[in-house]
Amino acid sequence: MSVESILSITASLIAIGGLVYAGYQRCKKKSLSTLMTELVAKNTSVKGQQAILQKISRNLYLSGKGLSIGYIRNFSVSGRSKEVIFQDICLKNNIEPTVELCKRMLTYDVPSFRAKWNEQHIENINKPAQSMTQLLVEQPITNGKRQIVYLSALFQEKYPETYKRLTDILDKHNVGYALLKATRDIWCRDYMPVQTASGKLIQFKYDPSYLKNNEKYEASRSNVCEVCKANGIKPTFSDINLDGGNVLICGNRAIISDRVFSENPGRKEEDLKAELSRLLEAEIIIIPAQKDDFTGHADGMVRFVNCDTILGNDRAEEFKYWREKMDKVISTYHLQYIDVPFFYGYKDKAHPEHAIGIYVNYLEVENLIVVPVFGVPGNKDAEAVVKIKEIFPDKIVETIDYNEVALEGGLLNCTTWTLNSFQ
């Protein structure tokens, strides 16, 4: 081989190495101090500042801390230095400026910040925690309503890749999200309060029959009182045993499956409906539960399009007993029903109670709908997505691979809790 060839190959390898290193530097997760520098840069827009604060907050969540949604939405640099902003972040989000955190955020320690934080912390230690509802109400609202998506902190730990896929979509469409503390499983829709059309939070008893007589399931059942307390939520408590996934609300109407009756033995059905109507401030529409669905939740069967229209699993593919009962409900309440494709038949011996094949358990938040697609033999992904886009022509429809969660028996609506704030 000639000298020229060797030199040429060497130069090429050096160039490739430089490109790989540059790519690594771009992809490498930015440090908190780098993010702080970008935050105060003169050329960073307000939207850019909020995006950077969200990244800082997600980084801090890994150590049990985080910035409030309200703080991020109201933030403005206003010519302040990194030190002043760091102190403001700590004081307004109740984050102790430890030596380690100072070095991570600023690269050096500032003992005077701890003295200031300790002084404020002592003054506020006996004050009641601010609720999530208060945090939302105090923040600026556009178009009359704003929604935040909450997920269990365990979701990020157990399914980091799926968590990233979902939060990347939320980031893309500027949808706010946060993590819930003190949870024992990822199915936060079921144990979090149900929000009425007027904004009230109703916390039902969370003691589903399908979690009983199994030590593993019993241990994973979240304690609703602990979760509410840890996250500053102050709901109205009810002794009715009802999962949040079995409640769908649109204005002054609510859909609940008849599983609610067997979950509350000893209560007369009419009395139970009357109390649910009072609590939820809505007309209660009872639909038949699927016999082969161990949860009996409504959100795996139907969803509201508007108060007079629902979409649901294609009735032509459903069992006759369910179709006939459902058609009676549709007629009684003068509802329009739009059939959406779904499919049975996917087999997984390790996960016999999986949710693969159900498209209606999507996430709907603000102007965005995130639909699960499965990519397995026999899927109806294309047909389902086309149908949902037809039903919601004015909404943005995104798709997501959620299979590792679906194998455990739930999908997007099951693993998210959306909180509304009204102007």
Steps between C-alpha positions, in 0.01 A plus 500: 500500500636841407579777746231711336238228559599463865481876553162513325357218715640659817344837412166331433508320835582824681212677323257217584619502861438874517148460366421218745632705792301804390188288471563357846537847643168607343313193622655493847260611772568860593607578855289720725767771493494501118122528503523792744742677268265450205208619713650847561642541149371818334393318184280246683130563433230474767384170351861383500535598866194294589634201307832526685322521836304185412830320433639627831184385677516150346864475606409600855209255512751215499600609852143563617489874423350705218365835386129577514311535173397850609858609561605384154207663323546835678879510478694790352875559520457880507874559487573302817823310553532122541553539876186707547292262287637193680406652836154585364454141376588361841289741705187480284511122449603402853828345381786507749817649340735232628873510429454231236212682329686832499794335329273326248310818414775762534822292520577657842347519847313803640448449879297821532226342285453223757467755780228682305322175415514378861354831619207476261455127559465552876244777443292283266536159659162516674311644203269256313631361170374664183277266308540409133163662438626827648819483296301463180242764582768758575669456163411683177236320295429529130186399309306463825661169599843350547597141574802342662592133465617318812670160508618282786869550575523120481410515131826679419695244707335185362455602136760769421487450122120520481505794742741681269289426192193643671665806651675577170153523341374721785809723468448522124151643553584710808281295733601528865560187706628400843560195719291384795676408824418218746336271244534122506402422142483676164120494449444850636170557319340244731610629840514875436195725559236542232454862392150630433409742223512788750850403613424325831715199591318191629716229656323165493596195702763296315448137599422310179405134523755401235787599732374293796622159617836549333795616712687645202201707385406604853852632559486701178169670581564870549371661819285790380537696824881475486510598132274802550697619803839454331390697193312779677157391373193582710201319348153419626512138623228247426452147639377373163737236364572615144809508277572819305538292183134412530388864489471702180371857527385745235325810627192395695519132399705214642540145374571221751483123444266282705806356675446781753200309637689177578786705648256656747289212635231599745420826323181532298576574136274804481642645822853447370417672170342792684806548721736475201289756316524736796875460539585515130245772423385295204237269356626144555493270196560136596643277225558122510846382604680241290489161673852412386651832619623445855486876578161571345609854418307725264815654349590173327164493321385854416600867514309826468532696176254755631211481746270338241753287313726217611748285317570143596621158399337381178169347607498259207804329654365500856310227683126496436405546869711818524389640164131461585537662843712779357249571222230534766711758686559692178128511431402593857741794521472606135869450436677470168754215496800497263662158452880487523705197387661273757633147494515187714729206468848615599645233729766544766521220756679722751236775467156345453319818616674733254331800333652463154237567234304777680532842335235693693716520815689794351621815678299813423646825632424849371514481117703178495405133480770234544388163361673167570608296199610140545682376189419134574348244261131565444518863609260767375733791566450679166120469501469613862721806455315605184167463682610704802632774272161505325319528834727780624584705188597808705736316736861390459528120502835343590577128527722320749647155564362421847527122482715440808231670708212343306633155586436582867131563430464874443571780257525878479187612683577249776848639564423871484297740713397825334413796718296788361506862603223739398497875453 
